[in-house]
């Protein structure tokens, strides 16, 4: 594939390798070329290319994006006492380890896919690349963006075929606007997905572009919040391209979407997405993304965000993007290598056999790209390139794999042969490296060697030089991949890692602990106060993960609950919902909240499942939150104390209400009420606090269902029970009063409640109260818009700090209503539609209806030309309202107005008649407005009868 030209007005000069300095340093130290080559772990021919300057491309200069080149630079500097910066000359802004690449320096291959580099991604702006936006040559020209490789994708040693896919990707990258918006490279592990993505990026080059390019590997860093942090910093720089500080959890996605929506042809390349997708089970659908924010980002990209586009690799279907399968998403499934490409690849690995022998090898691998590459490497390295020396038994074993898991068994067979052929030290090095999924640096590996005994294995007695030579040899064989983001690290493909890890003979947690140089985690390491600094929280997350890996679940729980403060601190104080959700997945060992460690007491397992639901609910993942609460209730149901089950049923009902499943919420609350004690005798109940919460939520559900009198009776019952409404109980009662037109009552009650919640530090309830006060101020013809806007600002503080989706949706609704009141119709529609997309992605049913109604009202206010849009939005609102009588009443009213405005008077009359009847039953303060609108259309006898 042709390299994209870098030359052009304003382009930076290419960097060159300073071979003259290298020669001078070697001669001054009186070393031979062979000695230097051995000391840095390369063959002498490779070293001579550096000393002669042959590594410098006449046009493109010297690229250091290749992991092998970065390793060689580092070792040359260490062995000869040279600064890496002195080994690179020319090229504005070139810094060690961060110089822009000029394309490929060695044949890359689509034959093998692997996790990108081994190092952890930087999360701060300054650590990533400086600056993201390059200066432009012409005054006033659009800014040019330097690509950011937060991780280095593995470049397979030899590349064959895939021309059609690469041509398609190249055309897509240059299209404006792109179609589709998201391309997914899907296939089994080892199919060549990562290699194709890396080859595509190599073709793009690293010259400044009109849009940014961010490369992220979830193999290297599966922390979705770290990805969003980096993306928000990179794509949304502040004034003068100065890096902005990392966004708060609730601002990450909003800032990123705003930046991507500005118009430039930004590109995200996301490798290994399956590491943050569900494999399917009791908790989640196959291919569903764990993180709701990443799900919303990809959905927004598929729907269209400026000129932005994304290339994704995964083993799983993108289940969350199914709605865009016919437009915004396109799937490419790389096929197995054909016989010709497979033969070419095996020859590049050093196989010199005839066509018949190559054909036999091809048939034994089935054309699976990684299997072909590993077979080629094995035969070339250990059998002298003679495929005939591959035993008939081994070939037959490969062929037999067709009867079972074809690809896995074939590859496992080749890797078993490799394990027998490798020298013991290199085999044990690869096995120990496989313990570190994010990769390991040489310092960590040297610690394993120095530990001796079974930790070091056959590496016992090695020094730094032997370790460097072992790593270099494994890299040449295609079994190990090196990359540098800060420290040079080494990793390997997941298939290779899984196979060689099984050869350890030592518990993996002992290897990991020895390589981390950290003392065994202790419970007294938990801080007296839960940490707030990200670095400290990272450290304790690592301790919890390590303890779980070692089977020490009880200690892990105590670190989570006491050291990190559980949901009360991680969620409510720090707003670190994604981290909390990830920790709870680690406890469960996957996506099923029923999988909490059996060694933990039942009450602890129930509390962990409950916390998992709280994190999921805050992130807007309502379906999974319900699955977590159901798991909690199964465990709690067997406990002697009924209180946890009553709490779980109530919280599940709360979540079902958000989803719009009101009848189910009512059923759950009635069951919870039976468990907590009959409502009529609640004053004498041992847990009256539990009962009043159940009654209050039941009142809110009855209100939504349109049973206004029953709701009022439950709210009155709370007072008869001696309850002083506070927090959600008071908020729900105020919402009930506001819906019935008792605006002053709602405002006064909410102001008292807000003050009480603030004193207690319940900031989530404070934010909810601000949105309610804002809506109360807008009701009626004399709405106080300025004061309502002040309440919106206060509510957004919590939404920005935590990312809590329910509060964010309330802010969207209030912001849209404010803009409508001020006549800023475009802004109102934008706020409503943004909220609508969030509600749709997260499953908040009634919010979809309410936000669609505001968007329809904005369209109607813009004039007759928007009538069709208003009809579509209002009709959708009617469908989305579901069981929510209040949302349905408003949706029917505005759907009738929109239909009449578009000219469909009979339908408008019918809808308005339904709205008038329903609003009258609800005692809706706008019932007269529906009646008047109906009369203006001239009601029919049928509609009159319906209204009566």
Secondary structure, DSSP 4 states (H G I P E B T S, - for coil): -PPPP--STTPPPPPEE-HHHHHHHHHHTT--HHHHHHHHT--HHHHHHHHHTTTSBTTTB----SHHHHHHHHHHHHHHT--HHHHEESSTT--TTTPPP-S-SS--BSS------SSPPP-SHHHH-S-SEEP-SSTTPPPEE--EESSPPP-BSS----HHHHHHHHHHHH-SS-SSSEEEEE-STTSSHHHHHHHHHHHH-SS-BSS-EEEEETTT---HHHHHHHHHHHHS--GGGPPPPPPPHHHHHHHHHHHHTTSS--EEEEE-GGGGB---SSSS-TT-BS-HHHHHHHHHHHH--TT-EEEEEESS--GGGGGGTTTTEEEE-PPPPPHHHHHHHHHHTT----HHHHHHHHHHHTT-HHHHHHHHHHHHHHSTT-GGGS-HHHHHHHHHGGGSSHHHHHHHHHHHHHHHHS-HHHHHHHHHHTT-TT-EEHHHHHHHHHH-HHHHGGGTT--HHHHHHHHHHHHHTTS-EEEESSSEEEE--HHHHHHHHTT--S-HHHHHHHHHTPPPP-GGGS-SS---SHHHHHHHHHHHHHHHHTT-HHHHHHIIIIIS-HHHHHTTTT--HHHHHHHHHHHHTSS-GGGS-TTS-HHHHHHHHHHHHHHHHHTT-HHHHHHHHHHHHHHHTTSS-SHHHHHHHHHHHHHHHHHT-HHHHHHHHHHHHHHH--GGGGGGSTTHHHHHHHHHHHHHHHHHHT-HHHHHHHHHHHHHTT----THHHHHHHHHHHHTT-HHHHHHHHHHHHHHHHHHT-HHHHHHHHHHHHHHHHSSTT--HHHHHHHHHHHHHHHHHH--HHHHHHHHHHHHHHHHHHT-HHHHHHHHHHHHHHHHHHT-HHHHHHHHHHHHHHHHHH-GGGHHHHHHHHHHHHHHHTT-HHHHHHHHHHHHHHHHHHT-HHHHHHHHHHHHHHHHHHT-TTHHHHHHHHHHH---HHHHHHH-
